[in-house]
Amino acid sequence: MSSPLRFSCPAEQVWIMEYAYKNKVKKSRERLGIILTFLVLLLTRVIAAKVPINVDENLWLLRGLNFWTQLSSGNLSDTYFQHHPGVPTMWVNGFGITLGCLADTWDGPHHILNFESLSHCARLVRANNFISVETYVITRWIQAILTSGLITSGIWLLSHVLNQKIALITASILVFEPFFLAYQRLLITDSLQCGFILVSVLALFLHWRSTSGRIHLIVSGVMMGLAIGTKTTSILIFPGLVSLALLTELNYFKPLFFKQGWVNQAKDIGVWGLCILVTFILIWPAMWVAPLETISHLLEDLRGETERGFLFFFGTLNL
């Protein structure tokens, strides 16, 4: 039998107890900070949820409805709608409209879920091209929970990559900066894309900062896959991240990021890319049944977007 833990002197026992207590208090404060940050983020995203109504929100809500309709009908290849491609946004918005229809048909606590009435409600929404304010509010609450959770996770990751002081300053900016907050409240692709990229990049940074395990690398890849599935412009961050990985191997960021070794770095890039690809496929039903056709449509529509003209860039309207 193993002997019980013994201390060489009372002073050592006191030191260990004090350390354990301080560590417990630190973790309690961290948990409290995370909860408060989430609640403040959530409050600023749901207060006055009925305004404003943005024209792009209506488009993405209807796309979400059509996405769920095609999914429930088994027409998986028809879940492609445009080049963004806004897949997570359509999952969220379609779910919000479904709950909105459920609320419209609810007749009390003994209500029996009637899929025919929900389908009828969805057909009316599509036919009238009109979405009730209540449905907007329900969907904004769903998105607010997701975006608040993503931003809170990003702040937590930042506190471990750098320190809690910088994380607190960042949280203050993200909570109260008007332009960022306004975009986070809208039911469009940018809202979720921002949160996915934030968590992805900071999780990758934490992986570079740690010395073992790949859990943060996997989280980063999954989040980046969700970001690209939300808006294809997310891939524009790739050159910057690859450059950071190369500079890390040259000890440019020491001691912030630890050198992994060229072979390990190459393996990490492979794991990260695989997580992105798997996530991108899993969240998009069109990729399950017609991956080549879907990617072909995506590239074709992206090419058309760049050639359509009427783009405002650097103060100039390009016709």
C-alpha positions in Angstrom: 0.0 0.0 0.0 1.1 3.5 -0.8 1.9 5.7 2.3 -0.2 8.8 2.9 1.2 12.1 1.7 3.5 13.5 4.4 5.0 17.0 4.7 8.5 17.6 5.8 7.5 20.6 7.9 4.3 22.6 8.9 5.5 25.5 6.8 5.4 23.4 3.6 1.9 22.2 4.5 0.7 25.8 5.0 2.3 26.9 1.7 0.5 24.1 -0.3 -2.8 25.0 1.4 -2.4 28.7 0.6 -1.5 27.9 -3.0 -4.5 25.6 -3.4 -6.8 28.3 -1.9 -5.4 31.1 -4.2 -5.8 28.8 -7.2 -9.4 28.0 -6.3 -10.2 31.7 -5.8 -8.5 32.5 -9.2 -10.6 29.9 -11.0 -13.8 31.1 -9.3 -13.1 34.7 -10.4 -12.4 33.5 -13.9 -15.7 31.6 -14.1 -17.5 34.6 -12.7 -15.9 36.9 -15.2 -16.8 34.5 -18.1 -20.5 34.4 -16.9 -20.7 38.2 -16.6 -19.1 38.8 -19.9 -21.5 36.4 -21.6 -24.5 38.1 -19.9 -23.4 41.6 -20.9 -22.8 40.5 -24.5 -26.1 38.8 -24.6 -28.0 41.8 -23.2 -26.5 44.2 -25.7 -27.6 41.9 -28.5 -31.2 41.3 -27.5 -32.2 44.6 -26.0 -34.7 46.4 -28.4 -34.6 43.2 -30.6 -37.5 44.5 -32.7 -35.3 47.2 -34.3 -33.8 47.8 -36.8 -35.0 45.5 -39.5 -32.3 45.2 -42.2 -33.2 44.3 -45.8 -30.4 41.7 -45.9 -31.9 40.0 -42.8 -35.1 39.3 -44.7 -33.2 37.7 -47.6 -31.2 35.5 -45.2 -34.3 34.5 -43.2 -36.0 33.4 -46.4 -32.9 31.6 -47.5 -32.9 29.9 -44.2 -36.5 28.9 -44.6 -35.8 27.5 -48.1 -32.7 25.7 -46.8 -34.8 23.9 -44.2 -37.5 23.2 -46.8 -35.1 21.6 -49.2 -33.5 19.6 -46.4 -36.8 18.3 -45.1 -37.8 17.4 -48.6 -34.6 15.4 -49.2 -33.4 17.8 -52.0 -30.0 18.1 -50.4 -28.3 19.3 -53.6 -30.7 22.3 -53.6 -29.4 23.6 -50.3 -26.9 25.7 -52.3 -28.2 29.2 -52.8 -25.2 31.5 -53.4 -21.5 32.0 -53.1 -21.2 33.3 -49.5 -22.5 30.5 -48.8 -24.1 31.3 -45.4 -24.7 27.7 -44.3 -24.5 28.2 -40.5 -26.6 31.4 -40.9 -29.3 29.5 -42.8 -29.3 26.7 -40.2 -29.9 29.3 -37.5 -32.4 31.4 -39.4 -34.4 28.4 -40.6 -34.6 27.1 -37.1 -35.7 30.5 -35.9 -38.5 30.6 -38.5 -39.6 27.1 -37.5 -39.9 28.2 -33.9 -41.7 31.3 -35.0 -44.3 29.1 -36.9 -44.5 26.9 -33.8 -45.3 29.9 -31.7 -48.0 31.1 -34.2 -49.7 27.7 -34.1 -49.3 27.1 -30.3 -52.7 26.7 -28.5 -51.7 25.9 -25.0 -49.7 23.5 -22.8 -51.5 20.5 -24.2 -50.6 21.4 -27.8 -49.7 18.5 -30.0 -46.9 19.3 -32.5 -48.5 19.3 -36.0 -46.0 19.2 -38.8 -48.6 20.0 -41.3 -49.5 23.3 -39.6 -45.8 24.2 -39.4 -45.4 23.4 -43.1 -48.5 25.5 -43.9 -47.0 28.4 -41.9 -43.7 28.1 -43.8 -45.6 28.1 -47.2 -47.4 31.3 -46.2 -44.2 33.0 -45.2 -42.7 32.1 -48.7 -45.8 33.0 -50.5 -46.2 36.4 -48.8 -42.5 37.1 -48.6 -43.2 38.4 -45.1 -41.8 37.5 -41.8 -43.4 38.5 -38.5 -41.5 40.7 -36.0 -41.9 38.0 -33.4 -40.0 35.6 -35.7 -37.2 38.2 -36.0 -37.0 38.4 -32.2 -36.9 34.7 -31.7 -34.2 34.3 -34.3 -32.2 37.2 -33.0 -32.3 35.6 -29.5 -30.9 32.3 -31.0 -28.1 34.1 -32.8 -27.4 36.3 -29.8 -26.8 33.3 -27.7 -24.4 31.8 -30.3 -22.5 35.1 -31.0 -22.2 35.9 -27.3 -20.9 32.4 -26.6 -18.3 32.7 -29.4 -17.1 36.2 -28.3 -16.9 35.0 -24.7 -14.9 32.0 -25.8 -12.6 34.2 -27.7 -12.0 36.5 -24.7 -11.3 33.4 -22.5 -8.7 32.2 -25.1 -7.1 35.6 -25.3 -6.7 35.6 -21.5 -4.7 32.4 -21.8 -2.7 33.5 -24.9 -1.7 36.9 -23.4 -3.2 37.9 -20.0 -6.4 38.8 -18.3 -5.8 42.5 -18.4 -5.6 42.6 -22.2 -8.6 40.2 -22.4 -10.6 42.7 -20.2 -9.7 45.6 -22.4 -10.6 43.6 -25.5 -13.9 42.6 -23.9 -14.8 46.2 -23.2 -14.1 47.1 -26.9 -16.1 44.2 -28.3 -19.1 44.9 -25.9 -19.5 48.6 -26.5 -18.0 49.4 -29.9 -21.1 50.6 -31.8 -20.3 49.4 -35.4 -19.2 45.9 -34.2 -22.2 45.6 -31.9 -24.6 46.7 -34.7 -23.3 44.1 -37.1 -23.5 41.4 -34.4 -27.2 42.1 -33.9 -28.1 41.6 -37.6 -29.3 38.2 -38.9 -26.6 38.1 -41.7 -23.5 36.1 -42.4 -21.0 38.7 -40.9 -22.4 38.1 -37.4 -21.4 34.5 -37.1 -18.4 34.7 -39.3 -16.7 37.2 -37.0 -17.2 34.9 -34.0 -16.0 31.8 -35.8 -12.8 33.5 -37.0 -12.1 35.0 -33.6 -12.2 31.7 -31.8 -10.4 29.9 -34.6 -7.4 32.3 -34.6 -7.1 32.5 -30.9 -7.4 28.7 -30.4 -4.6 28.4 -33.0 -2.5 30.9 -31.1 -3.1 29.0 -27.8 -2.0 25.8 -29.6 1.3 27.5 -30.6 1.7 28.7 -27.1 1.2 25.3 -25.5 3.7 22.4 -25.5 1.4 19.4 -25.9 -1.9 18.2 -27.3 -3.8 19.2 -30.3 -7.3 20.0 -28.8 -6.9 23.7 -29.5 -5.7 23.0 -33.0 -8.8 20.9 -33.7 -11.1 23.5 -32.3 -9.4 26.1 -34.5 -9.9 24.0 -37.6 -13.6 23.3 -36.8 -14.2 27.0 -36.2 -12.4 28.0 -39.4 -14.5 25.4 -41.3 -17.7 27.0 -39.9 -16.3 30.5 -40.8 -15.7 29.5 -44.5 -19.1 27.8 -44.6 -20.5 31.1 -43.5 -18.6 33.4 -45.8 -15.9 32.4 -48.3 -13.9 35.6 -47.7 -12.7 33.9 -44.5 -10.0 32.2 -46.5 -8.3 35.5 -46.9 -6.8 35.1 -43.5 -4.9 32.0 -44.6 -1.7 33.8 -45.9 -1.4 35.7 -42.6 -1.7 32.5 -40.5 0.8 30.6 -42.6 3.2 33.5 -42.3 2.9 33.4 -38.6 3.5 29.7 -38.5 6.7 30.1 -40.5 7.9 33.0 -38.4 7.2 30.9 -35.2 9.6 28.3 -36.5 12.2 31.0 -37.0 11.7 31.9 -33.3 10.4 35.4 -34.3 7.7 35.3 -31.7 9.6 33.7 -28.8 8.7 33.4 -26.0 5.0 34.1 -26.9 4.8 31.1 -29.3 6.9 28.0 -28.9 8.8 26.5 -31.8 7.1 23.2 -33.0 9.7 21.9 -35.4 9.2 21.9 -39.2 7.8 18.3 -39.3 5.4 18.9 -36.5 4.3 22.2 -38.0 3.6 20.5 -41.3 1.6 17.8 -39.4 -0.4 20.5 -37.6 -1.2 22.3 -40.9 -2.4 18.9 -42.2 -4.6 18.3 -39.2 -5.9 21.8 -39.2 -6.8 21.6 -42.9 -8.5 18.3 -42.5 -10.7 19.6 -39.7 -11.7 22.6 -41.9 -12.6 20.3 -44.8 -14.5 17.8 -42.7 -16.5 20.6 -40.9 -17.2 22.3 -44.2 -18.7 19.1 -45.6 -20.6 18.0 -42.5 -22.5 21.3 -42.1 -23.6 21.6 -45.8 -26.0 19.0 -47.1 -25.3 19.9 -50.7 -21.7 18.7 -50.1 -23.0 15.3 -49.0 -24.5 14.4 -52.3 -23.0 16.7 -55.0 -19.6 18.0 -53.8 -18.1 18.6 -57.2 -21.2 20.3 -58.6 -21.5 22.5 -55.5 -17.9 23.6 -55.6 -18.3 24.3 -59.3 -21.3 26.5 -58.7 -19.5 28.2 -55.8 -16.5 29.1 -58.0 -18.7 30.2 -60.9 -20.7 32.5 -58.7 -17.6 33.9 -57.0 -16.2 34.7 -60.5 -19.5 36.4 -61.4 -19.4 38.4 -58.1 -15.9 39.8 -59.0 -17.0 40.8 -62.5 -20.4 42.3 -61.8 -19.2 45.9 -61.3 -20.8 48.6 -59.2 -18.2 48.0 -56.5 -17.2 50.8 -54.1 -13.5 50.5 -53.3 -11.0 53.1 -52.0 -13.5 55.9 -52.6 -14.2 55.0 -56.2 -17.3 53.5 -57.7 -16.2 50.8 -60.2 -18.8 50.3 -62.9 
